[in-house]
Amino acid sequence: MTLKWTDVMDLAIELSESHPDVDPRYVNFVDLRNWVLSLEDFDDDPQRCGEKVLEAIQMAWIDELD
């Protein structure tokens, strides 16, 4: 399964699993973007990402932990 920027919930789950000790409320968008790009199943254009997408991923990650 390949992940795209639009797969917000799946990206949040992957980030939660790959960074279990991280509190997503305190992750800056630069790190978040780099972590998404480094996910093994991620395959999308890095230029298609904006602040709203990163915010949605961060919010989904927070929800995933709650």
PQR file with spaces between the fields and no chain letter, atoms N, CA, C, O and H, PARSE charges and radii, in Angstrom:
ATOM       1  N    MET     1       0.845   -1.176    0.000 -0.4000 1.5000
ATOM       2  CA   MET     1       0.000    0.000    0.000 -0.0000 2.0000
ATOM       3  C    MET     1       0.890    1.239    0.000  0.5500 1.7000
ATOM       4  O    MET     1       1.764    1.383    0.855 -0.5500 1.4000
ATOM       5  N    THR     2       0.668    2.114   -0.944 -0.4000 1.5000
ATOM       6  CA   THR     2       1.422    3.362   -0.957 -0.0000 2.0000
ATOM       7  C    THR     2       0.572    4.461   -0.333  0.5500 1.7000
ATOM       8  O    THR     2      -0.648    4.498   -0.494 -0.5500 1.4000
ATOM       9  H    THR     2      -0.042    1.997   -1.638  0.4000 1.0000
ATOM      10  N    LEU     3       1.238    5.340    0.373 -0.4000 1.5000
ATOM      11  CA   LEU     3       0.566    6.432    1.050 -0.0000 2.0000
ATOM      12  C    LEU     3       0.793    7.738    0.310  0.5500 1.7000
ATOM      13  O    LEU     3       1.887    8.008   -0.186 -0.5500 1.4000
ATOM      14  H    LEU     3       2.229    5.310    0.504  0.4000 1.0000
ATOM      15  N    LYS     4      -0.246    8.533    0.246 -0.4000 1.5000
ATOM      16  CA   LYS     4      -0.202    9.859   -0.372 -0.0000 2.0000
ATOM      17  C    LYS     4      -0.515   10.898    0.698  0.5500 1.7000
ATOM      18  O    LYS     4      -0.943   10.545    1.797 -0.5500 1.4000
ATOM      19  H    LYS     4      -1.135    8.313    0.649  0.4000 1.0000
ATOM      20  N    TRP     5      -0.305   12.170    0.388 -0.4000 1.5000
ATOM      21  CA   TRP     5      -0.607   13.246    1.329 -0.0000 2.0000
ATOM      22  C    TRP     5      -2.065   13.223    1.760  0.5500 1.7000
ATOM      23  O    TRP     5      -2.384   13.654    2.868 -0.5500 1.4000
ATOM      24  H    TRP     5       0.043   12.456   -0.505  0.4000 1.0000
ATOM      25  N    THR     6      -2.946   12.734    0.915 -0.4000 1.5000
ATOM      26  CA   THR     6      -4.374   12.709    1.236 -0.0000 2.0000
ATOM      27  C    THR     6      -4.747   11.596    2.214  0.5500 1.7000
ATOM      28  O    THR     6      -5.859   11.595    2.743 -0.5500 1.4000
ATOM      29  H    THR     6      -2.686   12.384    0.015  0.4000 1.0000
ATOM      30  N    ASP     7      -3.855   10.665    2.462 -0.4000 1.5000
ATOM      31  CA   ASP     7      -4.106    9.555    3.389 -0.0000 2.0000
ATOM      32  C    ASP     7      -3.777    9.977    4.823  0.5500 1.7000
ATOM      33  O    ASP     7      -2.946    9.366    5.495 -0.5500 1.4000
ATOM      34  H    ASP     7      -2.951   10.667    2.032  0.4000 1.0000
ATOM      35  N    VAL     8      -4.443   11.024    5.263 -0.4000 1.5000
ATOM      36  CA   VAL     8      -4.107   11.669    6.532 -0.0000 2.0000
ATOM      37  C    VAL     8      -4.144   10.692    7.706  0.5500 1.7000
ATOM      38  O    VAL     8      -3.194   10.627    8.486 -0.5500 1.4000
ATOM      39  H    VAL     8      -5.118   11.520    4.717  0.4000 1.0000
ATOM      40  N    MET     9      -5.226    9.937    7.837 -0.4000 1.5000
ATOM      41  CA   MET     9      -5.351    9.026    8.986 -0.0000 2.0000
ATOM      42  C    MET     9      -4.306    7.919    8.931  0.5500 1.7000
ATOM      43  O    MET     9      -3.712    7.581    9.954 -0.5500 1.4000
ATOM      44  H    MET     9      -5.998    9.990    7.204  0.4000 1.0000
ATOM      45  N    ASP    10      -4.077    7.355    7.761 -0.4000 1.5000
ATOM      46  CA   ASP    10      -3.072    6.299    7.622 -0.0000 2.0000
ATOM      47  C    ASP    10      -1.673    6.831    7.926  0.5500 1.7000
ATOM      48  O    ASP    10      -0.860    6.142    8.541 -0.5500 1.4000
ATOM      49  H    ASP    10      -4.560    7.629    6.929  0.4000 1.0000
ATOM      50  N    LEU    11      -1.401    8.049    7.495 -0.4000 1.5000
ATOM      51  CA   LEU    11      -0.105    8.660    7.803 -0.0000 2.0000
ATOM      52  C    LEU    11       0.041    8.856    9.312  0.5500 1.7000
ATOM      53  O    LEU    11       1.108    8.613    9.875 -0.5500 1.4000
ATOM      54  H    LEU    11      -2.062    8.609    6.995  0.4000 1.0000
ATOM      55  N    ALA    12      -1.036    9.294    9.958 -0.4000 1.5000
ATOM      56  CA   ALA    12      -0.996    9.491   11.412 -0.0000 2.0000
ATOM      57  C    ALA    12      -0.712    8.175   12.132  0.5500 1.7000
ATOM      58  O    ALA    12       0.064    8.148   13.087 -0.5500 1.4000
ATOM      59  H    ALA    12      -1.903    9.491    9.500  0.4000 1.0000
ATOM      60  N    ILE    13      -1.321    7.105   11.689 -0.4000 1.5000
ATOM      61  CA   ILE    13      -1.093    5.781   12.303 -0.0000 2.0000
ATOM      62  C    ILE    13       0.358    5.359   12.112  0.5500 1.7000
ATOM      63  O    ILE    13       1.006    4.897   13.051 -0.5500 1.4000
ATOM      64  H    ILE    13      -1.951    7.127   10.912  0.4000 1.0000
ATOM      65  N    GLU    14       0.863    5.520   10.893 -0.4000 1.5000
ATOM      66  CA   GLU    14       2.262    5.161   10.620 -0.0000 2.0000
ATOM      67  C    GLU    14       3.231    5.983   11.473  0.5500 1.7000
ATOM      68  O    GLU    14       4.205    5.450   12.003 -0.5500 1.4000
ATOM      69  H    GLU    14       0.337    5.896   10.130  0.4000 1.0000
ATOM      70  N    LEU    15       2.959    7.269   11.600 -0.4000 1.5000
ATOM      71  CA   LEU    15       3.826    8.126   12.410 -0.0000 2.0000
ATOM      72  C    LEU    15       3.756    7.729   13.879  0.5500 1.7000
ATOM      73  O    LEU    15       4.771    7.731   14.575 -0.5500 1.4000
ATOM      74  H    LEU    15       2.168    7.702   11.170  0.4000 1.0000
ATOM      75  N    SER    16       2.583    7.395   14.340 -0.4000 1.5000
ATOM      76  CA   SER    16       2.410    6.963   15.721 -0.0000 2.0000
ATOM      77  C    SER    16       3.212    5.705   16.012  0.5500 1.7000
ATOM      78  O    SER    16       3.807    5.567   17.081 -0.5500 1.4000
ATOM      79  H    SER    16       1.759    7.393   13.774  0.4000 1.0000
ATOM      80  N    GLU    17       3.222    4.792   15.053 -0.4000 1.5000
ATOM      81  CA   GLU    17       3.962    3.541   15.216 -0.0000 2.0000
ATOM      82  C    GLU    17       5.464    3.736   15.072  0.5500 1.7000
ATOM      83  O    GLU    17       6.241    3.067   15.753 -0.5500 1.4000
ATOM      84  H    GLU    17       2.739    4.904   14.185  0.4000 1.0000
ATOM      85  N    SER    18       5.883    4.641   14.196 -0.4000 1.5000
ATOM      86  CA   SER    18       7.316    4.818   13.969 -0.0000 2.0000
ATOM      87  C    SER    18       7.967    5.792   14.955  0.5500 1.7000
ATOM      88  O    SER    18       9.191    5.822   15.085 -0.5500 1.4000
ATOM      89  H    SER    18       5.252    5.184   13.643  0.4000 1.0000
ATOM      90  N    HIS    19       7.151    6.583   15.645 -0.4000 1.5000
ATOM      91  CA   HIS    19       7.667    7.541   16.643 -0.0000 2.0000
ATOM      92  C    HIS    19       6.828    7.442   17.920  0.5500 1.7000
ATOM      93  O    HIS    19       6.141    8.394   18.292 -0.5500 1.4000
ATOM      94  H    HIS    19       6.157    6.559   15.539  0.4000 1.0000
ATOM      95  N    PRO    20       6.888    6.291   18.587 -0.5600 1.5000
ATOM      96  CA   PRO    20       6.005    6.063   19.745  0.2800 2.0000
ATOM      97  C    PRO    20       6.275    6.976   20.940  0.5500 1.7000
ATOM      98  O    PRO    20       5.379    7.189   21.757 -0.5500 1.4000
ATOM      99  N    ASP    21       7.462    7.508   21.059 -0.4000 1.5000
ATOM     100  CA   ASP    21       7.805    8.341   22.208 -0.0000 2.0000
ATOM     101  C    ASP    21       7.601    9.831   21.954  0.5500 1.7000
ATOM     102  O    ASP    21       7.959   10.656   22.795 -0.5500 1.4000
ATOM     103  H    ASP    21       8.189    7.335   20.395  0.4000 1.0000
ATOM     104  N    VAL    22       7.036   10.181   20.814 -0.4000 1.5000
ATOM     105  CA   VAL    22       6.874   11.587   20.433 -0.0000 2.0000
ATOM     106  C    VAL    22       5.446   12.044   20.745  0.5500 1.7000
ATOM     107  O    VAL    22       4.477   11.349   20.439 -0.5500 1.4000
ATOM     108  H    VAL    22       6.745    9.511   20.130  0.4000 1.0000
ATOM     109  N    ASP    23       5.337   13.214   21.355 -0.4000 1.5000
ATOM     110  CA   ASP    23       4.038   13.838   21.559 -0.0000 2.0000
ATOM     111  C    ASP    23       3.768   14.725   20.344  0.5500 1.7000
ATOM     112  O    ASP    23       4.444   15.739   20.168 -0.5500 1.4000
ATOM     113  H    ASP    23       6.124   13.778   21.603  0.4000 1.0000
ATOM     114  N    PRO    24       2.795   14.365   19.504 -0.5600 1.5000
ATOM     115  CA   PRO    24       2.573   15.097   18.257  0.2800 2.0000
ATOM     116  C    PRO    24       2.162   16.552   18.459  0.5500 1.7000
ATOM     117  O    PRO    24       2.257   17.349   17.525 -0.5500 1.4000
ATOM     118  N    ARG    25       1.710   16.913   19.653 -0.4000 1.5000
ATOM     119  CA   ARG    25       1.336   18.312   19.898 -0.0000 2.0000
ATOM     120  C    ARG    25       2.544   19.240   19.829  0.5500 1.7000
ATOM     121  O    ARG    25       2.394   20.444   19.622 -0.5500 1.4000
ATOM     122  H    ARG    25       1.632   16.265   20.411  0.4000 1.0000
ATOM     123  N    TYR    26       3.739   18.681   20.000 -0.4000 1.5000
ATOM     124  CA   TYR    26       4.942   19.508   20.047 -0.0000 2.0000
ATOM     125  C    TYR    26       5.872   19.311   18.854  0.5500 1.7000
ATOM     126  O    TYR    26       7.022   19.749   18.875 -0.5500 1.4000
ATOM     127  H    TYR    26       3.861   17.703   20.168  0.4000 1.0000
ATOM     128  N    VAL    27       5.369   18.653   17.819 -0.4000 1.5000
ATOM     129  CA   VAL    27       6.176   18.421   16.615 -0.0000 2.0000
ATOM     130  C    VAL    27       6.029   19.622   15.682  0.5500 1.7000
ATOM     131  O    VAL    27       4.916   20.048   15.375 -0.5500 1.4000
ATOM     132  H    VAL    27       4.435   18.297   17.801  0.4000 1.0000
ATOM     133  N    ASN    28       7.159   20.158   15.239 -0.4000 1.5000
ATOM     134  CA   ASN    28       7.070   21.266   14.277 -0.0000 2.0000
ATOM     135  C    ASN    28       6.843   20.697   12.873  0.5500 1.7000
ATOM     136  O    ASN    28       7.125   19.529   12.607 -0.5500 1.4000
ATOM     137  H    ASN    28       8.063   19.812   15.488  0.4000 1.0000
ATOM     138  N    PHE    29       6.332   21.539   11.998 -0.4000 1.5000
ATOM     139  CA   PHE    29       5.945   21.069   10.664 -0.0000 2.0000
ATOM     140  C    PHE    29       7.134   20.637    9.811  0.5500 1.7000
ATOM     141  O    PHE    29       6.979   19.788    8.934 -0.5500 1.4000
ATOM     142  H    PHE    29       6.103   22.488   12.214  0.4000 1.0000
ATOM     143  N    VAL    30       8.297   21.192   10.045 -0.4000 1.5000
ATOM     144  CA   VAL    30       9.481   20.769    9.291 -0.0000 2.0000
ATOM     145  C    VAL    30       9.804   19.310    9.617  0.5500 1.7000
ATOM     146  O    VAL    30      10.028   18.502    8.715 -0.5500 1.4000
ATOM     147  H    VAL    30       8.423   21.882   10.758  0.4000 1.0000
ATOM     148  N    ASP    31       9.826   18.978   10.909 -0.4000 1.5000
ATOM     149  CA   ASP    31      10.088   17.593   11.302 -0.0000 2.0000
ATOM     150  C    ASP    31       8.980   16.671   10.828  0.5500 1.7000
ATOM     151  O    ASP    31       9.249   15.581   10.322 -0.5500 1.4000
ATOM     152  H    ASP    31       9.644   19.634   11.641  0.4000 1.0000
ATOM     153  N    LEU    32       7.741   17.101   10.987 -0.4000 1.5000
ATOM     154  CA   LEU    32       6.608   16.277   10.576 -0.0000 2.0000
ATOM     155  C    LEU    32       6.686   15.944    9.088  0.5500 1.7000
ATOM     156  O    LEU    32       6.494   14.795    8.690 -0.5500 1.4000
ATOM     157  H    LEU    32       7.523   17.987   11.398  0.4000 1.0000
ATOM     158  N    ARG    33       6.965   16.939    8.285 -0.4000 1.5000
ATOM     159  CA   ARG    33       7.084   16.724    6.834 -0.0000 2.0000
ATOM     160  C    ARG    33       8.209   15.736    6.527  0.5500 1.7000
ATOM     161  O    ARG    33       8.039   14.831    5.710 -0.5500 1.4000
ATOM     162  H    ARG    33       7.121   17.872    8.608  0.4000 1.0000
ATOM     163  N    ASN    34       9.351   15.911    7.179 -0.4000 1.5000
ATOM     164  CA   ASN    34      10.482   15.013    6.947 -0.0000 2.0000
ATOM     165  C    ASN    34      10.162   13.591    7.385  0.5500 1.7000
ATOM     166  O    ASN    34      10.563   12.632    6.724 -0.5500 1.4000
ATOM     167  H    ASN    34       9.489   16.646    7.842  0.4000 1.0000
ATOM     168  N    TRP    35       9.455   13.450    8.479 -0.4000 1.5000
ATOM     169  CA   TRP    35       9.093   12.108    8.956 -0.0000 2.0000
ATOM     170  C    TRP    35       8.125   11.428    7.989  0.5500 1.7000
ATOM     171  O    TRP    35       8.245   10.231    7.723 -0.5500 1.4000
ATOM     172  H    TRP    35       9.129   14.228    9.016  0.4000 1.0000
ATOM     173  N    VAL    36       7.173   12.188    7.466 -0.4000 1.5000
ATOM     174  CA   VAL    36       6.248   11.615    6.481 -0.0000 2.0000
ATOM     175  C    VAL    36       7.024   11.179    5.242  0.5500 1.7000
ATOM     176  O    VAL    36       6.824   10.074    4.737 -0.5500 1.4000
ATOM     177  H    VAL    36       7.076   13.160    7.682  0.4000 1.0000
ATOM     178  N    LEU    37       7.902   12.041    4.757 -0.4000 1.5000
ATOM     179  CA   LEU    37       8.684   11.705    3.562 -0.0000 2.0000
ATOM     180  C    LEU    37       9.559   10.478    3.776  0.5500 1.7000
ATOM     181  O    LEU    37       9.873    9.774    2.816 -0.5500 1.4000
ATOM     182  H    LEU    37       8.064   12.938    5.167  0.4000 1.0000
ATOM     183  N    SER    38       9.956   10.209    5.007 -0.4000 1.5000
ATOM     184  CA   SER    38      10.836    9.072    5.275 -0.0000 2.0000
ATOM     185  C    SER    38      10.078    7.768    5.544  0.5500 1.7000
ATOM     186  O    SER    38      10.696    6.715    5.698 -0.5500 1.4000
ATOM     187  H    SER    38       9.701   10.781    5.786  0.4000 1.0000
ATOM     188  N    LEU    39       8.745    7.831    5.602 -0.4000 1.5000
ATOM     189  CA   LEU    39       7.977    6.602    5.804 -0.0000 2.0000
ATOM     190  C    LEU    39       8.170    5.670    4.605  0.5500 1.7000
ATOM     191  O    LEU    39       8.156    6.104    3.453 -0.5500 1.4000
ATOM     192  H    LEU    39       8.243    8.687    5.476  0.4000 1.0000
ATOM     193  N    GLU    40       8.346    4.411    4.896 -0.4000 1.5000
ATOM     194  CA   GLU    40       8.646    3.423    3.856 -0.0000 2.0000
ATOM     195  C    GLU    40       7.559    3.357    2.777  0.5500 1.7000
ATOM     196  O    GLU    40       7.869    3.224    1.593 -0.5500 1.4000
ATOM     197  H    GLU    40       8.357    4.058    5.832  0.4000 1.0000
ATOM     198  N    ASP    41       6.294    3.451    3.182 -0.4000 1.5000
ATOM     199  CA   ASP    41       5.189    3.307    2.234 -0.0000 2.0000
ATOM     200  C    ASP    41       4.760    4.620    1.589  0.5500 1.7000
ATOM     201  O    ASP    41       3.843    4.636    0.768 -0.5500 1.4000
ATOM     202  H    ASP    41       6.042    3.559    4.144  0.4000 1.0000
ATOM     203  N    PHE    42       5.410    5.715    1.951 -0.4000 1.5000
ATOM     204  CA   PHE    42       5.015    7.005    1.396 -0.0000 2.0000
ATOM     205  C    PHE    42       5.572    7.175   -0.012  0.5500 1.7000
ATOM     206  O    PHE    42       6.762    6.977   -0.259 -0.5500 1.4000
ATOM     207  H    PHE    42       6.155    5.702    2.618  0.4000 1.0000
ATOM     208  N    ASP    43       4.683    7.547   -0.926 -0.4000 1.5000
ATOM     209  CA   ASP    43       5.088    7.756   -2.317 -0.0000 2.0000
ATOM     210  C    ASP    43       4.212    8.839   -2.938  0.5500 1.7000
ATOM     211  O    ASP    43       3.204    8.552   -3.584 -0.5500 1.4000
ATOM     212  H    ASP    43       3.716    7.708   -0.725  0.4000 1.0000
ATOM     213  N    ASP    44       4.615   10.076   -2.730 -0.4000 1.5000
ATOM     214  CA   ASP    44       3.890   11.205   -3.300 -0.0000 2.0000
ATOM     215  C    ASP    44       4.879   12.340   -3.528  0.5500 1.7000
ATOM     216  O    ASP    44       5.998   12.319   -3.017 -0.5500 1.4000
ATOM     217  H    ASP    44       5.434   10.310   -2.206  0.4000 1.0000
ATOM     218  N    ASP    45       4.457   13.306   -4.284 -0.4000 1.5000
ATOM     219  CA   ASP    45       5.295   14.456   -4.609 -0.0000 2.0000
ATOM     220  C    ASP    45       5.491   15.320   -3.361  0.5500 1.7000
ATOM     221  O    ASP    45       4.508   15.817   -2.811 -0.5500 1.4000
ATOM     222  H    ASP    45       3.548   13.323   -4.700  0.4000 1.0000
ATOM     223  N    PRO    46       6.719   15.512   -2.905 -0.5600 1.5000
ATOM     224  CA   PRO    46       6.972   16.330   -1.721  0.2800 2.0000
ATOM     225  C    PRO    46       6.451   17.764   -1.864  0.5500 1.7000
ATOM     226  O    PRO    46       6.146   18.413   -0.863 -0.5500 1.4000
ATOM     227  N    GLN    47       6.350   18.254   -3.079 -0.4000 1.5000
ATOM     228  CA   GLN    47       5.895   19.617   -3.310 -0.0000 2.0000
ATOM     229  C    GLN    47       4.379   19.787   -3.147  0.5500 1.7000
ATOM     230  O    GLN    47       3.883   20.913   -3.098 -0.5500 1.4000
ATOM     231  H    GLN    47       6.598   17.727   -3.892  0.4000 1.0000
ATOM     232  N    ARG    48       3.652   18.684   -3.064 -0.4000 1.5000
ATOM     233  CA   ARG    48       2.194   18.744   -2.943 -0.0000 2.0000
ATOM     234  C    ARG    48       1.742   18.958   -1.506  0.5500 1.7000
ATOM     235  O    ARG    48       0.543   19.001   -1.233 -0.5500 1.4000
ATOM     236  H    ARG    48       4.055   17.769   -3.104  0.4000 1.0000
ATOM     237  N    CYS    49       2.675   19.090   -0.603 -0.4000 1.5000
ATOM     238  CA   CYS    49       2.357   19.236    0.808 -0.0000 2.0000
ATOM     239  C    CYS    49       2.364   20.709    1.203  0.5500 1.7000
ATOM     240  O    CYS    49       3.255   21.469    0.824 -0.5500 1.4000
ATOM     241  H    CYS    49       3.649   19.055   -0.825  0.4000 1.0000
ATOM     242  N    GLY    50       1.353   21.089    1.969 -0.4000 1.5000
ATOM     243  CA   GLY    50       1.292   22.445    2.493 -0.0000 2.0000
ATOM     244  C    GLY    50       0.994   22.418    3.980  0.5500 1.7000
ATOM     245  O    GLY    50       0.856   21.353    4.581 -0.5500 1.4000
ATOM     246  H    GLY    50       0.629   20.472    2.276  0.4000 1.0000
ATOM     247  N    GLU    51       0.897   23.586    4.556 -0.4000 1.5000
ATOM     248  CA   GLU    51       0.674   23.701    5.992 -0.0000 2.0000
ATOM     249  C    GLU    51      -0.651   23.064    6.417  0.5500 1.7000
ATOM     250  O    GLU    51      -0.725   22.454    7.484 -0.5500 1.4000
ATOM     251  H    GLU    51       1.008   24.451    4.068  0.4000 1.0000
ATOM     252  N    LYS    52      -1.688   23.198    5.601 -0.4000 1.5000
ATOM     253  CA   LYS    52      -2.987   22.616    5.956 -0.0000 2.0000
ATOM     254  C    LYS    52      -2.929   21.095    5.992  0.5500 1.7000
ATOM     255  O    LYS    52      -3.553   20.469    6.849 -0.5500 1.4000
ATOM     256  H    LYS    52      -1.627   23.693    4.735  0.4000 1.0000
ATOM     257  N    VAL    53      -2.195   20.506    5.082 -0.4000 1.5000
ATOM     258  CA   VAL    53      -2.041   19.052    5.070 -0.0000 2.0000
ATOM     259  C    VAL    53      -1.283   18.595    6.317  0.5500 1.7000
ATOM     260  O    VAL    53      -1.677   17.631    6.973 -0.5500 1.4000
ATOM     261  H    VAL    53      -1.688   21.014    4.386  0.4000 1.0000
ATOM     262  N    LEU    54      -0.209   19.285    6.633 -0.4000 1.5000
ATOM     263  CA   LEU    54       0.571   18.930    7.817 -0.0000 2.0000
ATOM     264  C    LEU    54      -0.248   19.110    9.088  0.5500 1.7000
ATOM     265  O    LEU    54      -0.147   18.307   10.016 -0.5500 1.4000
ATOM     266  H    LEU    54       0.111   20.069    6.100  0.4000 1.0000
ATOM     267  N    GLU    55      -1.046   20.146    9.128 -0.4000 1.5000
ATOM     268  CA   GLU    55      -1.898   20.366   10.297 -0.0000 2.0000
ATOM     269  C    GLU    55      -2.919   19.239   10.432  0.5500 1.7000
ATOM     270  O    GLU    55      -3.183   18.772   11.539 -0.5500 1.4000
ATOM     271  H    GLU    55      -1.128   20.798    8.374  0.4000 1.0000
ATOM     272  N    ALA    56      -3.486   18.806    9.326 -0.4000 1.5000
ATOM     273  CA   ALA    56      -4.460   17.710    9.349 -0.0000 2.0000
ATOM     274  C    ALA    56      -3.802   16.414    9.817  0.5500 1.7000
ATOM     275  O    ALA    56      -4.395   15.663   10.591 -0.5500 1.4000
ATOM     276  H    ALA    56      -3.271   19.186    8.427  0.4000 1.0000
ATOM     277  N    ILE    57      -2.587   16.148    9.354 -0.4000 1.5000
ATOM     278  CA   ILE    57      -1.854   14.950    9.785 -0.0000 2.0000
ATOM     279  C    ILE    57      -1.566   15.025   11.283  0.5500 1.7000
ATOM     280  O    ILE    57      -1.750   14.047   12.009 -0.5500 1.4000
ATOM     281  H    ILE    57      -2.105   16.758    8.725  0.4000 1.0000
ATOM     282  N    GLN    58      -1.114   16.190   11.738 -0.4000 1.5000
ATOM     283  CA   GLN    58      -0.811   16.363   13.158 -0.0000 2.0000
ATOM     284  C    GLN    58      -2.073   16.161   14.006  0.5500 1.7000
ATOM     285  O    GLN    58      -2.009   15.497   15.041 -0.5500 1.4000
ATOM     286  H    GLN    58      -0.964   16.984   11.149  0.4000 1.0000
ATOM     287  N    MET    59      -3.198   16.710   13.598 -0.4000 1.5000
ATOM     288  CA   MET    59      -4.446   16.566   14.351 -0.0000 2.0000
ATOM     289  C    MET    59      -4.898   15.100   14.372  0.5500 1.7000
ATOM     290  O    MET    59      -5.379   14.612   15.395 -0.5500 1.4000
ATOM     291  H    MET    59      -3.250   17.249   12.758  0.4000 1.0000
ATOM     292  N    ALA    60      -4.744   14.414   13.264 -0.4000 1.5000
ATOM     293  CA   ALA    60      -5.120   12.996   13.202 -0.0000 2.0000
ATOM     294  C    ALA    60      -4.210   12.169   14.112  0.5500 1.7000
ATOM     295  O    ALA    60      -4.666   11.223   14.755 -0.5500 1.4000
ATOM     296  H    ALA    60      -4.353   14.810   12.433  0.4000 1.0000
ATOM     297  N    TRP    61      -2.945   12.518   14.166 -0.4000 1.5000
ATOM     298  CA   TRP    61      -1.990   11.826   15.034 -0.0000 2.0000
ATOM     299  C    TRP    61      -2.366   12.044   16.495  0.5500 1.7000
ATOM     300  O    TRP    61      -2.327   11.105   17.291 -0.5500 1.4000
ATOM     301  H    TRP    61      -2.574   13.286   13.644  0.4000 1.0000
ATOM     302  N    ILE    62      -2.725   13.252   16.848 -0.4000 1.5000
ATOM     303  CA   ILE    62      -3.167   13.547   18.219 -0.0000 2.0000
ATOM     304  C    ILE    62      -4.416   12.733   18.543  0.5500 1.7000
ATOM     305  O    ILE    62      -4.511   12.138   19.616 -0.5500 1.4000
ATOM     306  H    ILE    62      -2.756   14.014   16.202  0.4000 1.0000
ATOM     307  N    ASP    63      -5.376   12.707   17.614 -0.4000 1.5000
ATOM     308  CA   ASP    63      -6.598   11.917   17.814 -0.0000 2.0000
ATOM     309  C    ASP    63      -6.284   10.439   17.955  0.5500 1.7000
ATOM     310  O    ASP    63      -6.919    9.741   18.746 -0.5500 1.4000
ATOM     311  H    ASP    63      -5.299   13.191   16.743  0.4000 1.0000
ATOM     312  N    GLU    64      -5.319    9.960   17.204 -0.4000 1.5000
ATOM     313  CA   GLU    64      -4.922    8.546   17.248 -0.0000 2.0000
ATOM     314  C    GLU    64      -4.414    8.163   18.636  0.5500 1.7000
ATOM     315  O    GLU    64      -4.644    7.047   19.101 -0.5500 1.4000
ATOM     316  H    GLU    64      -4.803   10.527   16.561  0.4000 1.0000
ATOM     317  N    LEU    65      -3.729    9.084   19.289 -0.4000 1.5000
ATOM     318  CA   LEU    65      -3.190    8.795   20.615 -0.0000 2.0000
ATOM     319  C    LEU    65      -4.227    8.887   21.712  0.5500 1.7000
ATOM     320  O    LEU    65      -4.063    8.278   22.769 -0.5500 1.4000
ATOM     321  H    LEU    65      -3.542    9.991   18.911  0.4000 1.0000
ATOM     322  N    ASP    66      -5.293    9.638   21.480 -0.4000 1.5000
ATOM     323  CA   ASP    66      -6.347    9.802   22.506 -0.0000 2.0000
ATOM     324  C    ASP    66      -7.292    8.645   22.575  0.5500 1.7000
ATOM     325  O    ASP    66      -8.218    8.651   23.387 -0.5500 1.4000
ATOM     326  H    ASP    66      -5.426   10.132   20.621  0.4000 1.0000
